[in-house]
């Protein structure tokens, strides 16, 4: 989108008629999945720093970066069905069709499924789960994935690998320490089992979960990220080296060494 196209789109999103939540619905929304109209209401440029961010997506025809972009995700093998990435919305369906057809290239789009706010169901991990992802109320039962409070595909896969590792260790009678909280796996595990934040909310993998680097020097943002990343990889490898070999050599052993 050009700046003019983007500004017209934002104005249309803000002016569209929205669905009003029912009284019984929980009105809290996960910060990383805000409806586009809520983001647009925060400021006219908010969307171009969020789901419409153009960074790294230069137009190959011109070599120039557009003012804003809409990313499409292919949903079928024939390339006939696409979904809009990051476009949750409460706009009423007639307005959705009108507003979304303002996106260049979608003027004549056929909408197979219009947007709604999905419900994200998860347990209150710090109350319900022990440090090995087992239910405190029912020994031997472990949860994994999004229902534990991790958010995202990679995070859910990592949580599942940890749950499998802990279950395997319990089955074999092996003592196992959880991954250090200086690693992303350990930080996510700590969040879903020991977060003190109230109310408990889901979390994506992010460097803010990792403790600050152990240094008295003032680091730049780039150096701080690198210090956290280097330490995480080193601590992950050191943790893997402490695991009983049987946990990593079984045919169905979780492939933890490949998780970054």
Secondary structure, 3 states (H helix, E strand, C coil): CCHHHHHHHHHHHHHCCECCCCCCCCCCCCHHHCCHHHHHHHCCCCHHHCCCCCCCCECCCCCCECCCCCCEEECCCCCCCEEECCCCCCECHHHHHHHHCCCCCCCCCCCCCCCCCCCCCCCCHHHHECCCCEECCCCCCECCHHHHCECCHHHHHHHHHHHHHHHHHHHHCCCCCCCCCCCHHHHHHHHHHHCCCCCCCCECCCHHHCCCCCCCCCCCHHHHHHHHHHHHHHHHHHHHHHCCHHHHHCCCCCCHHHCC
